[in-house]
Amino acid sequence: MASLLKFGAQHDPAQTIRTHLFVISPNNSGSTFLRRSFEFSDKVWWLPREGQHVPGYVGPFTRDSHDSLTWNASADSRARYCDPSVYDWQRTRKAWYFLARSYGVDASVFVTSSPPFLLNMDVLDQQFDDARFILLTRDPYAVAEGILRRPIEQRLAAGDNKYQLVARHIGHCFRWQLRNRANRQVNSIWLTYESMTDDPVGTAARIRQFMPMIDDYALDQPIPVKNRYFETARNMNGDAFSRLQPHAIDDLRAGFADFADEIEALGYAWRGLF
């Protein structure tokens, strides 16, 4: 890795970027860890935060909403992120390039992620040159625990509870992710949080095969987390499962029952394995 960090504001990433790589994943599924692992490559331009939270991004983002953690739980909230009229990808691209960083000034790949982009994969494919996608999933109960550790702001429907709300959000994310995988088989690769953390060397090899222009990519190294500490790839599902109370598991299981086919199609047990 080169010693000096380059900034898009001082260079012109548009002159070298040929490929746009998007990590497509539900929230709380490891996308931040995976995205940040690319920062060590000389071949990549990257952003210091999620693409939706970069100044100059034009489109809806989760921090200004009442469904910031459960944006796929209802048709109304989903429609907010699927409306093409609220995006300006040309202005967004300029903002992303301006604020991008790289250790190699000739880097040819731009990488970013934002969980709601799961709903916009088709548009991203149309708007960005040589768009490629890493589709990432994680055990739904571990995802649910990560969401439930934070306040759920969305207003609950009559007879609903926060566990059912979270289960519905995750279920729709899985349903949408299956659609993404079916529609983008040529320019996407599917990974799981479990494979990424249990076999980082093997997962990195798959990514290099998918993205041969990033031949220096590695995943078995400490990754900066929240700009506070460094973390190596580690499967934290067991920790998440241990924090779920029996009543929470029961309510989540009831909510996941409506998405049993999707959850099992992605390799997980909708009833949970603890």
C-alpha positions as CSV (number, residue, x, y, z in Angstrom):
1,M,0.0,0.0,0.0
2,A,1.3,3.4,-0.9
3,S,2.2,5.6,2.0
4,L,0.3,8.8,1.1
5,L,-3.5,9.1,1.0
6,K,-4.8,10.8,-2.1
7,F,-8.0,12.9,-2.1
8,G,-10.5,13.2,-4.9
9,A,-10.6,17.0,-4.4
10,Q,-7.0,17.2,-5.4
11,H,-6.9,14.6,-8.1
12,D,-9.6,13.7,-10.7
13,P,-10.9,10.2,-10.0
14,A,-13.1,10.4,-13.1
15,Q,-10.0,10.1,-15.2
16,T,-9.1,6.7,-13.8
17,I,-12.3,5.1,-12.4
18,R,-13.6,2.4,-14.8
19,T,-15.6,0.2,-12.4
20,H,-18.1,0.9,-9.7
21,L,-18.4,-1.7,-6.9
22,F,-21.5,-1.5,-4.6
23,V,-21.9,-3.6,-1.5
24,I,-25.6,-4.5,-1.4
25,S,-26.8,-5.6,1.9
26,P,-29.5,-5.2,4.6
27,N,-28.4,-3.0,7.5
28,N,-26.6,-4.7,10.4
29,S,-25.3,-7.4,8.1
30,G,-21.5,-6.6,7.9
31,S,-21.6,-4.3,4.9
32,T,-19.5,-1.6,6.7
33,F,-16.8,-4.0,7.6
34,L,-16.7,-5.4,4.1
35,R,-16.7,-2.0,2.4
36,R,-13.9,-0.7,4.7
37,S,-11.8,-3.7,3.9
38,F,-11.2,-2.3,0.4
39,E,-9.6,0.8,1.9
40,F,-6.2,-1.0,2.1
41,S,-6.1,-1.6,-1.7
42,D,-4.1,0.8,-4.0
43,K,-6.6,0.0,-6.7
44,V,-9.7,1.5,-5.0
45,W,-11.2,4.9,-4.4
46,W,-13.4,4.8,-1.3
47,L,-15.5,7.1,0.9
48,P,-15.1,7.8,4.6
49,R,-18.7,6.9,5.2
50,E,-21.8,5.3,3.6
51,G,-22.6,6.8,0.2
52,Q,-26.0,8.1,1.4
53,H,-24.3,10.1,4.2
54,V,-21.7,11.9,2.1
55,P,-22.3,15.7,1.7
56,G,-23.6,16.3,-1.8
57,Y,-25.5,13.0,-2.1
58,V,-28.9,13.7,-3.7
59,G,-31.5,11.3,-2.6
60,P,-33.4,10.0,0.5
61,F,-31.2,8.8,3.4
62,T,-32.1,7.0,6.5
63,R,-31.0,9.5,9.1
64,D,-33.7,12.0,8.2
65,S,-36.6,9.5,8.6
66,H,-38.6,7.7,11.2
67,D,-37.8,4.3,9.7
68,S,-34.0,4.6,9.8
69,L,-33.6,1.0,10.8
70,T,-36.7,-0.6,9.3
71,W,-36.9,1.2,5.9
72,N,-38.2,-2.0,4.1
73,A,-40.9,-2.9,6.6
74,S,-43.8,-1.3,4.6
75,A,-44.8,-0.4,1.1
76,D,-45.0,3.3,2.0
77,S,-41.5,3.4,3.4
78,R,-40.1,1.3,0.7
79,A,-41.6,3.6,-2.0
80,R,-39.6,6.5,-0.5
81,Y,-36.4,4.9,-1.5
82,C,-37.6,3.5,-4.8
83,D,-38.9,6.8,-6.3
84,P,-36.4,7.7,-9.1
85,S,-37.5,11.3,-9.1
86,V,-35.9,12.1,-5.8
87,Y,-32.4,11.0,-6.9
88,D,-29.8,12.9,-8.9
89,W,-27.1,10.4,-9.7
90,Q,-25.0,12.8,-11.8
91,R,-24.6,15.3,-8.9
92,T,-24.1,12.4,-6.5
93,R,-21.4,10.9,-8.6
94,K,-19.5,14.3,-8.6
95,A,-19.8,14.6,-4.8
96,W,-18.6,11.0,-4.3
97,Y,-15.6,11.5,-6.6
98,F,-14.7,14.8,-4.9
99,L,-14.7,13.3,-1.4
100,A,-13.2,9.9,-2.4
101,R,-9.9,8.8,-1.1
102,S,-7.3,6.3,-2.3
103,Y,-3.7,5.2,-1.7
104,G,-3.2,4.8,-5.4
105,V,-3.8,7.9,-7.6
106,D,-4.4,5.6,-10.6
107,A,-7.0,3.5,-8.8
108,S,-9.6,2.2,-11.3
109,V,-12.4,1.0,-8.9
110,F,-14.8,3.1,-6.8
111,V,-16.5,1.3,-3.9
112,T,-19.3,2.3,-1.7
113,S,-22.4,0.9,0.2
114,S,-25.6,2.1,1.8
115,P,-28.3,-0.4,3.0
116,P,-31.2,1.2,1.1
117,F,-29.3,0.8,-2.2
118,L,-30.6,-2.8,-1.9
119,L,-33.8,-1.3,-3.4
120,N,-31.9,0.5,-6.2
121,M,-29.6,-2.1,-7.7
122,D,-31.2,-1.9,-11.2
123,V,-30.9,1.9,-11.3
124,L,-27.3,1.8,-10.1
125,D,-26.5,-0.7,-12.8
126,Q,-27.9,1.8,-15.4
127,Q,-26.3,4.9,-13.9
128,F,-22.7,3.8,-13.3
129,D,-20.1,2.5,-15.7
130,D,-19.2,-1.2,-15.3
131,A,-21.4,-1.5,-12.2
132,R,-20.6,-4.6,-10.1
133,F,-22.3,-5.8,-6.9
134,I,-21.4,-7.8,-3.9
135,L,-24.6,-9.2,-2.4
136,L,-24.3,-9.8,1.3
137,T,-26.6,-11.5,3.8
138,R,-26.5,-12.5,7.4
139,D,-28.5,-14.8,9.7
140,P,-31.8,-12.9,10.2
141,Y,-31.9,-13.3,14.0
142,A,-28.4,-11.8,14.3
143,V,-29.5,-8.9,12.0
144,A,-32.6,-8.5,14.2
145,E,-30.6,-8.3,17.4
146,G,-28.4,-5.6,16.0
147,I,-31.4,-3.5,15.0
148,L,-33.2,-4.1,18.3
149,R,-30.2,-2.8,20.3
150,R,-31.1,0.6,19.0
151,P,-34.3,2.6,19.5
152,I,-37.0,1.7,16.9
153,E,-38.5,5.0,15.9
154,Q,-41.1,3.9,13.4
155,R,-44.7,4.2,14.5
156,L,-46.2,0.7,15.1
157,A,-49.4,-0.4,13.4
158,A,-52.3,-1.6,15.6
159,G,-51.6,-5.0,17.0
160,D,-48.0,-4.8,15.9
161,N,-44.9,-4.9,18.0
162,K,-41.3,-3.9,17.4
163,Y,-40.2,-7.5,16.9
164,Q,-42.7,-8.1,14.2
165,L,-41.7,-4.8,12.6
166,V,-38.1,-5.8,12.5
167,A,-38.9,-9.3,11.2
168,R,-41.0,-7.8,8.4
169,H,-38.2,-5.4,7.5
170,I,-35.6,-8.2,7.3
171,G,-38.0,-10.5,5.5
172,H,-38.6,-8.0,2.7
173,C,-34.9,-7.3,2.5
174,F,-34.3,-11.0,1.9
175,R,-37.1,-11.1,-0.6
176,W,-35.5,-8.2,-2.5
177,Q,-32.0,-9.6,-2.2
178,L,-33.2,-12.8,-3.9
179,R,-34.6,-10.7,-6.7
180,N,-31.3,-8.9,-7.0
181,R,-29.4,-12.2,-7.2
182,A,-31.7,-13.5,-9.9
183,N,-31.5,-10.4,-12.0
184,R,-27.8,-9.6,-11.8
185,Q,-26.1,-13.0,-12.1
186,V,-23.5,-11.7,-14.6
187,N,-22.1,-8.7,-12.6
188,S,-22.7,-9.8,-9.0
189,I,-21.3,-12.1,-6.4
190,W,-23.2,-13.4,-3.4
191,L,-21.4,-13.7,0.0
192,T,-22.6,-14.2,3.5
193,Y,-21.5,-12.6,6.7
194,E,-20.8,-16.0,8.0
195,S,-18.4,-17.0,5.2
196,M,-16.7,-13.6,5.4
197,T,-16.0,-13.9,9.1
198,D,-15.3,-17.6,9.3
199,D,-13.1,-17.8,6.1
200,P,-11.7,-14.4,5.3
201,V,-8.9,-15.8,3.2
202,G,-11.2,-17.9,1.0
203,T,-13.7,-15.0,0.8
204,A,-11.0,-12.6,-0.3
205,A,-9.9,-15.1,-3.0
206,R,-13.5,-15.1,-4.3
207,I,-13.6,-11.4,-4.4
208,R,-10.3,-11.1,-6.3
209,Q,-11.6,-13.6,-8.8
210,F,-14.7,-11.5,-9.2
211,M,-12.7,-8.3,-9.3
212,P,-9.3,-9.2,-10.8
213,M,-8.3,-5.5,-11.1
214,I,-8.1,-5.5,-7.3
215,D,-5.3,-8.1,-7.1
216,D,-4.0,-6.7,-3.8
217,Y,-7.3,-7.2,-1.9
218,A,-7.2,-9.0,1.5
219,L,-9.7,-9.5,4.2
220,D,-7.6,-11.1,7.0
221,Q,-6.4,-7.9,8.5
222,P,-7.7,-5.4,11.1
223,I,-10.4,-3.1,9.8
224,P,-11.1,0.3,11.3
225,V,-14.5,0.3,12.9
226,K,-16.4,3.5,13.7
227,N,-13.0,5.4,13.7
228,R,-12.5,4.2,17.2
229,Y,-10.7,0.8,17.0
230,F,-9.6,-1.9,14.7
231,E,-11.4,-5.3,14.4
232,T,-10.4,-8.4,12.5
233,A,-13.0,-10.6,10.8
234,R,-14.9,-12.3,13.6
235,N,-18.3,-14.1,13.6
236,M,-20.4,-12.3,16.2
237,N,-23.6,-14.2,15.6
238,G,-23.3,-16.2,18.8
239,D,-23.0,-13.0,20.8
240,A,-26.1,-11.6,19.1
241,F,-28.1,-14.8,19.7
242,S,-27.2,-14.8,23.4
243,R,-28.6,-11.3,23.8
244,L,-32.0,-12.2,22.4
245,Q,-34.6,-12.9,25.1
246,P,-37.0,-15.9,24.7
247,H,-40.0,-13.7,24.0
248,A,-38.1,-11.8,21.4
249,I,-37.1,-15.0,19.6
250,D,-40.8,-16.2,19.7
251,D,-42.1,-12.9,18.2
252,L,-39.3,-12.8,15.6
253,R,-40.0,-16.4,14.6
254,A,-43.7,-15.6,14.2
255,G,-42.7,-12.7,11.9
256,F,-40.2,-14.6,9.9
257,A,-42.8,-17.4,9.2
258,D,-44.2,-15.1,6.4
259,F,-40.8,-15.2,4.7
260,A,-39.8,-18.8,5.4
261,D,-39.2,-19.6,1.7
262,E,-36.9,-16.5,1.2
263,I,-34.9,-17.1,4.4
264,E,-34.3,-20.8,3.6
265,A,-33.5,-19.9,-0.1
266,L,-30.6,-17.8,1.2
267,G,-29.3,-20.7,3.4
268,Y,-30.8,-19.8,6.8
269,A,-33.3,-21.4,9.2
270,W,-36.3,-19.2,9.7
271,R,-37.0,-20.9,13.0
272,G,-33.5,-20.1,14.1
273,L,-30.6,-22.2,15.3
274,F,-29.3,-21.2,18.7
